Amino acid sequence: MKEKQIGYYFIVLASVVVVLAGIKSASSIVVPFLLSIFIAIILAPTFAYLKSKKIPDALSLVIVLGVFLLIVVLVVKLISTSAYQFSNNIDDYAVKLNVYYQDIVDIANKVGYTITTQSLSDMMNAKQIMKFISSMVQGVGALFTNGFVVILTVAFMLLEADVFVKKVQIGFADSLEHMDEIFEKIKHYMVIKSGMSFATAFVIYIALEIIGTDYAFLWAVIAFLLNFIPNIGSILAAVPAVLITLVQLGFVSAALVAGVYVIVNVVIGSIIEPKVMGKGLGVSTLIVFLSLIFWGWLLGIVGMFLSIPLTIMAKIIFNANEKTKWIALMLGDGESLKK
């Protein structure tokens, strides 16, 4: 009996490996599809509201996608302009950053550490740092590739939403409860997270404009997008803004920018968002971090953005089957065990 169980688990494990390998090799197809699903989830409430006002489906779809596309086009236009200007000024920023290395060397020598400007420059190559920031900006732009395919898929998903629900009701009657739970939790998370990310980006944009940091809109867009990446997203978003402010306006302004990021992420991310979100996500903090690594490896940067909703979906699916409930338990936050 035990040998049969071991054989069964080996077959399951092998199947999982094959499926993951298939997903990774087909990521160029899977990623736009997943992106379309979650964009459709965000736009669905507005689409449903317009339909409830007796507006025809086709007109509702045109309005929703029209507004969404207008916003995307404006954002892409502003990002591309700022990214082009920033790329052209990389060398200038790198030279200015090198100036601060001497200050670091002087401080280190005063406290008893012997270090030279050259060795510090070798450890922290200013030009490479600026190229890293540039690659981050380009990575944000890469999210908008395959835009036509994504928008077209979103359009069909919104039009098919009601029919799809009926198909699920007929074909998966036993699993309908879990399907509803998946859709509701993901929609709840995506809509609220989008709102909180927008609030974060808006406050950061205003603050950077007041301080006088170059390309404030670009850093605000990066803050909006990276806010979807758990744990490390807000830290990564702060790095370019702080460094650019340092070389442009000096240490005091850079410290002020860093303080703005900390305050905004603590107030919005740690205080307001949990209250608005309501109940916890039901996923442990460790799993949130590990899922970031896993989905990022499997699907690239889009996988990192969608790591939490994908993990929530996996947890609910595992919880629906008696044989995989233990996996759902391992993914959970353990709140039920504390009672």
Secondary structure, 3 states (H helix, E strand, C coil): CHHHHHHHHHHHHHHHHHHHHHHHHCHHHHHHHHHHHHHHHHHHHHHHHHHHCCCCHHHHHHHHHHHHHHHHHHHHHHHHHHHHHHHHCHHHHHHHHHHHHHHHHHHHHHCCCCCCHHHHHHHCCHHHHHHHHHHHHHHHHHCCCCHHHHHHHHHHHHHCHHHHHHHHHHHCHHHHHHHHHHHHHHHHHHHHHHHHHHHHHHHHHHHHHHHCCCCHHHHHHHHHHHCCCCCCHHHHHHHHHHHHHHHHHCHHHHHHHHHHHHHHHHHHHHHHHHHHHCCCCCCCHHHHHHHHHHHHHHHCHHHHHCHHHHHHHHHHHHHCCHHHHHHHHHHCCCHHHHC
